[in-house]
Amino acid sequence: MRQTIYLFLLFNGLLLSSCKKFLDKKDNPSYSGVDTPSDAQQLLDDVANVNISPLLTFGECSSDNCYLTQAAYDNNSYNQANTDTYTWGRHPFAAGGDETEDWGAAYSGVLIMNITLEELGKMKVSAAEIKNLDNVKGSALAFRSWYFWQLATAFAKSYNEETAAADMGIPLRLTANFNAPSLRSTNMETYTKIIEDLETALHLLPERPAIASRPSKRAVYGMLANVYLSMRQYDKAGLYADSSLQLNDELLDFNTLDATAKRPISQFNKEISLYMSTLGRPFSPMYDGFVDTLLYNSYVADDLRKTVFFRRNANNTISFKGSYGESYQFVGLANGEMYLVKAEAEARAGNTAKAMNDLNTLMQNRMVNTAAHPFVPFAASSPQDALQKILTERRKELVFRDRRWMDIKRLNMENANIILTRVVNGQTYTLMPNANRYAIPLPDKVIKMSGMPQNPE
């Protein structure tokens, strides 16, 4: 059985480096040896292929958190996927780009989950094994929903209740059969399926995971909070964030961290409800990219994140070092995010005091807070004032967590008027609010092979 799993993972790795990776691949390999829930759990415990490599980077690197120097941009010019993403180009997957990045990698993760679910459906297990089978099934549904949500956030328009039934979503691949045609669902169908599967997973998973790389009820509550936040259904987002925190509300006290360390935050710390990381793109803040100067300057002197998250380089640029993923870029779920989701929901509901209490619970663990220099709680004069403070701290807390692209899209739907600009080779590139390019183009090869419609220009 182990040999079969290793062969599968090898095959999956080959898919990641080949155009055969795309959705309409015609050959269908035979998988055998996944005979028990424990066998299936081994597939899902392959962190490299489940928790790291399938995760998207296009959204983060399209946002306004980091920038490239001209030299760094020129160094990446060999890869059109990199440079077109940076300047919101029309063909980030065109000739010279790597089609396996983001789109292909995410659907590789979907494939693993579909294989797992189909193998579980064939199993006949004893009553004693039902709990383990349910756990693995719930995990597979949760992971697949996570990939679908990331794909929708990057490759579809922001969710709009008035147009969701007509707006193009993503292909919902629900089978391991490569011969099944690929069809774009609507945004409504996409998000309905994501929520449906997450709600099913809630009834199958334990409250807390055995290890941080496995889903649990706590993590699925967090996923649902994020999905509803991206849909701008803030009441539900707040309720699910609160449910996650009821199972574990611990926070890291940044006053206890060594801010001078290369990686001040441990990888599997008590805040994390689900460990997910990405290797990032060459121009991500973990590689050649640098932190936006205005963003860095928004951290006040007493904000410990300024030294825990960032380091100043010899050339006076700023680099990011504050990932919960150590050498990788953490994009998973942690309690700090849930406090911010809950606080935002309270502020939008007009509950200023509750909103600020949630924000201050987080911030007293992020600001200098000692006997000699105690934390001074944030105050707000109105729900709108509270909301603005919460959104400001959200950007600073979740920097390089792959949330900014989604936030820009949803906030611009509410007239935030966030305009993105880049300057490359003396030319200024601008992305206006609610522009079509916020739905990143699908790979050209996928469009040609499947006949699916491309995102509008």
CORMO-V613456 format. One record per residue. N is the residue number from 1. RES is the residue in one letter. SS is DSSP state (@ for helix, = for strand, . for the rest). OMEGA is omega in whole degrees, -180 to 180 (999 if undefined). Layout:
n:N res:RES ss:SS omega:OMEGA
n:N res:RES ss:SS omega:OMEGA
This chain:
n:1 res:M ss:. omega:180
n:2 res:R ss:@ omega:180
n:3 res:Q ss:@ omega:179
n:4 res:T ss:@ omega:179
n:5 res:I ss:@ omega:180
n:6 res:Y ss:@ omega:178
n:7 res:L ss:@ omega:177
n:8 res:F ss:@ omega:-178
n:9 res:L ss:@ omega:175
n:10 res:L ss:@ omega:178
n:11 res:F ss:@ omega:180
n:12 res:N ss:@ omega:177
n:13 res:G ss:@ omega:177
n:14 res:L ss:@ omega:177
n:15 res:L ss:@ omega:-178
n:16 res:L ss:@ omega:-178
n:17 res:S ss:. omega:-175
n:18 res:S ss:. omega:177
n:19 res:C ss:@ omega:174
n:20 res:K ss:@ omega:-179
n:21 res:K ss:@ omega:-171
n:22 res:F ss:. omega:-166
n:23 res:L ss:. omega:-174
n:24 res:D ss:. omega:175
n:25 res:K ss:. omega:-169
n:26 res:K ss:. omega:180
n:27 res:D ss:. omega:-175
n:28 res:N ss:. omega:-177
n:29 res:P ss:. omega:179
n:30 res:S ss:. omega:178
n:31 res:Y ss:. omega:178
n:32 res:S ss:. omega:178
n:33 res:G ss:. omega:174
n:34 res:V ss:. omega:-168
n:35 res:D ss:. omega:-176
n:36 res:T ss:. omega:175
n:37 res:P ss:@ omega:178
n:38 res:S ss:@ omega:176
n:39 res:D ss:@ omega:-179
n:40 res:A ss:@ omega:179
n:41 res:Q ss:@ omega:178
n:42 res:Q ss:@ omega:176
n:43 res:L ss:@ omega:-176
n:44 res:L ss:@ omega:179
n:45 res:D ss:. omega:176
n:46 res:D ss:. omega:-171
n:47 res:V ss:@ omega:-177
n:48 res:A ss:@ omega:-176
n:49 res:N ss:@ omega:-177
n:50 res:V ss:@ omega:-174
n:51 res:N ss:@ omega:-175
n:52 res:I ss:@ omega:-169
n:53 res:S ss:. omega:-179
n:54 res:P ss:. omega:-170
n:55 res:L ss:. omega:-170
n:56 res:L ss:. omega:178
n:57 res:T ss:. omega:-176
n:58 res:F ss:@ omega:-177
n:59 res:G ss:@ omega:-180
n:60 res:E ss:@ omega:-176
n:61 res:C ss:@ omega:173
n:62 res:S ss:@ omega:-173
n:63 res:S ss:. omega:-172
n:64 res:D ss:. omega:179
n:65 res:N ss:. omega:-177
n:66 res:C ss:= omega:179
n:67 res:Y ss:= omega:175
n:68 res:L ss:. omega:166
n:69 res:T ss:. omega:179
n:70 res:Q ss:@ omega:180
n:71 res:A ss:@ omega:180
n:72 res:A ss:@ omega:177
n:73 res:Y ss:@ omega:180
n:74 res:D ss:@ omega:180
n:75 res:N ss:@ omega:-180
n:76 res:N ss:. omega:-171
n:77 res:S ss:. omega:178
n:78 res:Y ss:. omega:-173
n:79 res:N ss:. omega:-176
n:80 res:Q ss:@ omega:177
n:81 res:A ss:@ omega:179
n:82 res:N ss:@ omega:-173
n:83 res:T ss:@ omega:178
n:84 res:D ss:@ omega:176
n:85 res:T ss:@ omega:-177
n:86 res:Y ss:@ omega:-178
n:87 res:T ss:. omega:177
n:88 res:W ss:. omega:-178
n:89 res:G ss:. omega:-175
n:90 res:R ss:. omega:-171
n:91 res:H ss:. omega:-180
n:92 res:P ss:. omega:179
n:93 res:F ss:. omega:-176
n:94 res:A ss:. omega:-177
n:95 res:A ss:. omega:-177
n:96 res:G ss:. omega:177
n:97 res:G ss:. omega:-179
n:98 res:D ss:. omega:-175
n:99 res:E ss:. omega:-178
n:100 res:T ss:@ omega:-179
n:101 res:E ss:@ omega:177
n:102 res:D ss:@ omega:-177
n:103 res:W ss:@ omega:-177
n:104 res:G ss:@ omega:-179
n:105 res:A ss:@ omega:180
n:106 res:A ss:@ omega:180
n:107 res:Y ss:@ omega:170
n:108 res:S ss:@ omega:175
n:109 res:G ss:@ omega:177
n:110 res:V ss:@ omega:180
n:111 res:L ss:@ omega:179
n:112 res:I ss:@ omega:-179
n:113 res:M ss:@ omega:179
n:114 res:N ss:@ omega:176
n:115 res:I ss:@ omega:-180
n:116 res:T ss:@ omega:-178
n:117 res:L ss:@ omega:179
n:118 res:E ss:@ omega:178
n:119 res:E ss:@ omega:177
n:120 res:L ss:@ omega:-180
n:121 res:G ss:@ omega:179
n:122 res:K ss:@ omega:-172
n:123 res:M ss:. omega:169
n:124 res:K ss:. omega:-174
n:125 res:V ss:. omega:178
n:126 res:S ss:. omega:179
n:127 res:A ss:@ omega:-179
n:128 res:A ss:@ omega:-177
n:129 res:E ss:@ omega:-177
n:130 res:I ss:@ omega:-178
n:131 res:K ss:@ omega:179
n:132 res:N ss:@ omega:179
n:133 res:L ss:@ omega:179
n:134 res:D ss:@ omega:-180
n:135 res:N ss:@ omega:-180
n:136 res:V ss:@ omega:178
n:137 res:K ss:@ omega:179
n:138 res:G ss:@ omega:178
n:139 res:S ss:@ omega:-179
n:140 res:A ss:@ omega:178
n:141 res:L ss:@ omega:-179
n:142 res:A ss:@ omega:179
n:143 res:F ss:@ omega:-179
n:144 res:R ss:@ omega:178
n:145 res:S ss:@ omega:178
n:146 res:W ss:@ omega:179
n:147 res:Y ss:@ omega:179
n:148 res:F ss:@ omega:-179
n:149 res:W ss:@ omega:177
n:150 res:Q ss:@ omega:178
n:151 res:L ss:@ omega:180
n:152 res:A ss:@ omega:180
n:153 res:T ss:@ omega:-178
n:154 res:A ss:@ omega:-166
n:155 res:F ss:@ omega:177
n:156 res:A ss:. omega:176
n:157 res:K ss:. omega:174
n:158 res:S ss:. omega:-177
n:159 res:Y ss:. omega:179
n:160 res:N ss:. omega:-176
n:161 res:E ss:. omega:-176
n:162 res:E ss:. omega:-175
n:163 res:T ss:. omega:-173
n:164 res:A ss:. omega:-179
n:165 res:A ss:. omega:180
n:166 res:A ss:. omega:-179
n:167 res:D ss:. omega:180
n:168 res:M ss:= omega:174
n:169 res:G ss:= omega:-179
n:170 res:I ss:= omega:171
n:171 res:P ss:= omega:178
n:172 res:L ss:. omega:180
n:173 res:R ss:. omega:-175
n:174 res:L ss:. omega:180
n:175 res:T ss:. omega:176
n:176 res:A ss:. omega:180
n:177 res:N ss:. omega:-177
n:178 res:F ss:. omega:-177
n:179 res:N ss:. omega:178
n:180 res:A ss:. omega:-177
n:181 res:P ss:. omega:178
n:182 res:S ss:. omega:-179
n:183 res:L ss:. omega:177
n:184 res:R ss:= omega:173
n:185 res:S ss:= omega:173
n:186 res:T ss:= omega:176
n:187 res:N ss:@ omega:179
n:188 res:M ss:@ omega:179
n:189 res:E ss:@ omega:180
n:190 res:T ss:@ omega:-176
n:191 res:Y ss:@ omega:176
n:192 res:T ss:@ omega:180
n:193 res:K ss:@ omega:178
n:194 res:I ss:@ omega:-178
n:195 res:I ss:@ omega:180
n:196 res:E ss:@ omega:-179
n:197 res:D ss:@ omega:178
n:198 res:L ss:@ omega:178
n:199 res:E ss:@ omega:175
n:200 res:T ss:@ omega:-179
n:201 res:A ss:@ omega:180
n:202 res:L ss:@ omega:-177
n:203 res:H ss:. omega:-176
n:204 res:L ss:. omega:-171
n:205 res:L ss:. omega:174
n:206 res:P ss:. omega:-179
n:207 res:E ss:. omega:-179
n:208 res:R ss:. omega:-177
n:209 res:P ss:. omega:173
n:210 res:A ss:. omega:177
n:211 res:I ss:. omega:-171
n:212 res:A ss:. omega:-180
n:213 res:S ss:. omega:179
n:214 res:R ss:. omega:176
n:215 res:P ss:. omega:177
n:216 res:S ss:. omega:175
n:217 res:K ss:@ omega:-180
n:218 res:R ss:@ omega:-180
n:219 res:A ss:@ omega:-179
n:220 res:V ss:@ omega:172
n:221 res:Y ss:@ omega:179
n:222 res:G ss:@ omega:177
n:223 res:M ss:@ omega:180
n:224 res:L ss:@ omega:176
n:225 res:A ss:@ omega:-179
n:226 res:N ss:@ omega:180
n:227 res:V ss:@ omega:180
n:228 res:Y ss:@ omega:175
n:229 res:L ss:@ omega:180
n:230 res:S ss:@ omega:177
n:231 res:M ss:. omega:-178
n:232 res:R ss:. omega:172
n:233 res:Q ss:. omega:-164
n:234 res:Y ss:@ omega:179
n:235 res:D ss:@ omega:180
n:236 res:K ss:@ omega:178
n:237 res:A ss:@ omega:-180
n:238 res:G ss:@ omega:180
n:239 res:L ss:@ omega:-179
n:240 res:Y ss:@ omega:175
n:241 res:A ss:@ omega:178
n:242 res:D ss:@ omega:178
n:243 res:S ss:@ omega:178
n:244 res:S ss:@ omega:-178
n:245 res:L ss:@ omega:177
n:246 res:Q ss:@ omega:178
n:247 res:L ss:@ omega:176
n:248 res:N ss:. omega:-178
n:249 res:D ss:. omega:-177
n:250 res:E ss:. omega:178
n:251 res:L ss:. omega:171
n:252 res:L ss:. omega:174
n:253 res:D ss:. omega:-177
n:254 res:F ss:@ omega:175
n:255 res:N ss:@ omega:-178
n:256 res:T ss:@ omega:-177
n:257 res:L ss:. omega:174
n:258 res:D ss:. omega:-175
n:259 res:A ss:. omega:180
n:260 res:T ss:. omega:-178
n:261 res:A ss:. omega:178
n:262 res:K ss:. omega:176
n:263 res:R ss:. omega:-173
n:264 res:P ss:. omega:-173
n:265 res:I ss:. omega:-179
n:266 res:S ss:. omega:-171
n:267 res:Q ss:. omega:-177
n:268 res:F ss:. omega:-177
n:269 res:N ss:. omega:-171
n:270 res:K ss:. omega:178
n:271 res:E ss:. omega:-169
n:272 res:I ss:= omega:173
n:273 res:S ss:= omega:174
n:274 res:L ss:= omega:179
n:275 res:Y ss:. omega:174
n:276 res:M ss:. omega:-180
n:277 res:S ss:= omega:177
n:278 res:T ss:= omega:178
n:279 res:L ss:. omega:179
n:280 res:G ss:. omega:176
n:281 res:R ss:. omega:179
n:282 res:P ss:. omega:180
n:283 res:F ss:. omega:175
n:284 res:S ss:. omega:-179
n:285 res:P ss:. omega:176
n:286 res:M ss:. omega:-176
n:287 res:Y ss:. omega:-173
n:288 res:D ss:. omega:-176
n:289 res:G ss:. omega:179
n:290 res:F ss:= omega:-176
n:291 res:V ss:= omega:177
n:292 res:D ss:. omega:-174
n:293 res:T ss:@ omega:-180
n:294 res:L ss:@ omega:178
n:295 res:L ss:@ omega:-180
n:296 res:Y ss:@ omega:-178
n:297 res:N ss:@ omega:179
n:298 res:S ss:. omega:176
n:299 res:Y ss:. omega:-180
n:300 res:V ss:. omega:-175
n:301 res:A ss:. omega:-178
n:302 res:D ss:. omega:-179
n:303 res:D ss:= omega:-176
n:304 res:L ss:. omega:179
n:305 res:R ss:@ omega:-179
n:306 res:K ss:@ omega:178
n:307 res:T ss:@ omega:178
n:308 res:V ss:@ omega:-177
n:309 res:F ss:. omega:-167
n:310 res:F ss:= omega:171
n:311 res:R ss:= omega:178
n:312 res:R ss:= omega:-178
n:313 res:N ss:. omega:-178
n:314 res:A ss:. omega:180
n:315 res:N ss:. omega:176
n:316 res:N ss:. omega:171
n:317 res:T ss:. omega:-178
n:318 res:I ss:= omega:177
n:319 res:S ss:= omega:-178
n:320 res:F ss:= omega:178
n:321 res:K ss:. omega:-168
n:322 res:G ss:. omega:-179
n:323 res:S ss:. omega:172
n:324 res:Y ss:. omega:-177
n:325 res:G ss:. omega:-178
n:326 res:E ss:. omega:-176
n:327 res:S ss:. omega:178
n:328 res:Y ss:. omega:-180
n:329 res:Q ss:= omega:-177
n:330 res:F ss:= omega:177
n:331 res:V ss:. omega:-176
n:332 res:G ss:. omega:-174
n:333 res:L ss:= omega:178
n:334 res:A ss:= omega:-171
n:335 res:N ss:@ omega:179
n:336 res:G ss:@ omega:178
n:337 res:E ss:@ omega:-178
n:338 res:M ss:@ omega:176
n:339 res:Y ss:@ omega:-179
n:340 res:L ss:@ omega:177
n:341 res:V ss:@ omega:-180
n:342 res:K ss:@ omega:180
n:343 res:A ss:@ omega:180
n:344 res:E ss:@ omega:179
n:345 res:A ss:@ omega:179
n:346 res:E ss:@ omega:-180
n:347 res:A ss:@ omega:-179
n:348 res:R ss:@ omega:177
n:349 res:A ss:. omega:179
n:350 res:G ss:. omega:-177
n:351 res:N ss:. omega:-173
n:352 res:T ss:@ omega:-176
n:353 res:A ss:@ omega:180
n:354 res:K ss:@ omega:-180
n:355 res:A ss:@ omega:-178
n:356 res:M ss:@ omega:176
n:357 res:N ss:@ omega:177
n:358 res:D ss:@ omega:180
n:359 res:L ss:@ omega:-178
n:360 res:N ss:@ omega:174
n:361 res:T ss:@ omega:177
n:362 res:L ss:@ omega:-169
n:363 res:M ss:@ omega:177
n:364 res:Q ss:. omega:175
n:365 res:N ss:. omega:-180
n:366 res:R ss:. omega:180
n:367 res:M ss:= omega:173
n:368 res:V ss:. omega:-176
n:369 res:N ss:. omega:-178
n:370 res:T ss:. omega:178
n:371 res:A ss:. omega:-179
n:372 res:A ss:. omega:-177
n:373 res:H ss:. omega:-176
n:374 res:P ss:. omega:179
n:375 res:F ss:. omega:175
n:376 res:V ss:. omega:-176
n:377 res:P ss:. omega:174
n:378 res:F ss:. omega:178
n:379 res:A ss:. omega:179
n:380 res:A ss:. omega:-177
n:381 res:S ss:. omega:-176
n:382 res:S ss:. omega:175
n:383 res:P ss:@ omega:-180
n:384 res:Q ss:@ omega:177
n:385 res:D ss:@ omega:177
n:386 res:A ss:@ omega:-179
n:387 res:L ss:@ omega:-179
n:388 res:Q ss:@ omega:179
n:389 res:K ss:@ omega:-180
n:390 res:I ss:@ omega:180
n:391 res:L ss:@ omega:176
n:392 res:T ss:@ omega:-180
n:393 res:E ss:@ omega:177
n:394 res:R ss:@ omega:-180
n:395 res:R ss:@ omega:-177
n:396 res:K ss:@ omega:-180
n:397 res:E ss:@ omega:-173
n:398 res:L ss:. omega:-180
n:399 res:V ss:. omega:-180
n:400 res:F ss:. omega:174
n:401 res:R ss:. omega:-179
n:402 res:D ss:. omega:176
n:403 res:R ss:. omega:-171
n:404 res:R ss:@ omega:-179
n:405 res:W ss:@ omega:177
n:406 res:M ss:@ omega:-179
n:407 res:D ss:@ omega:179
n:408 res:I ss:@ omega:-178
n:409 res:K ss:@ omega:-176
n:410 res:R ss:@ omega:-178
n:411 res:L ss:@ omega:176
n:412 res:N ss:@ omega:173
n:413 res:M ss:. omega:180
n:414 res:E ss:. omega:174
n:415 res:N ss:. omega:176
n:416 res:A ss:. omega:177
n:417 res:N ss:. omega:176
n:418 res:I ss:. omega:-179
n:419 res:I ss:. omega:-179
n:420 res:L ss:= omega:178
n:421 res:T ss:= omega:171
n:422 res:R ss:= omega:172
n:423 res:V ss:= omega:-179
n:424 res:V ss:= omega:-180
n:425 res:N ss:. omega:179
n:426 res:G ss:. omega:-180
n:427 res:Q ss:= omega:179
n:428 res:T ss:= omega:176
n:429 res:Y ss:= omega:-177
n:430 res:T ss:= omega:174
n:431 res:L ss:= omega:-176
n:432 res:M ss:. omega:179
n:433 res:P ss:. omega:175
n:434 res:N ss:. omega:177
n:435 res:A ss:. omega:179
n:436 res:N ss:@ omega:-177
n:437 res:R ss:@ omega:173
n:438 res:Y ss:@ omega:168
n:439 res:A ss:. omega:-175
n:440 res:I ss:. omega:-179
n:441 res:P ss:. omega:174
n:442 res:L ss:. omega:178
n:443 res:P ss:. omega:-180
n:444 res:D ss:@ omega:-178
n:445 res:K ss:@ omega:178
n:446 res:V ss:@ omega:178
n:447 res:I ss:@ omega:-178
n:448 res:K ss:@ omega:-177
n:449 res:M ss:@ omega:-173
n:450 res:S ss:@ omega:-174
n:451 res:G ss:. omega:179
n:452 res:M ss:. omega:177
n:453 res:P ss:. omega:177
n:454 res:Q ss:. omega:174
n:455 res:N ss:. omega:-180
n:456 res:P ss:. omega:179
n:457 res:E ss:. omega:999
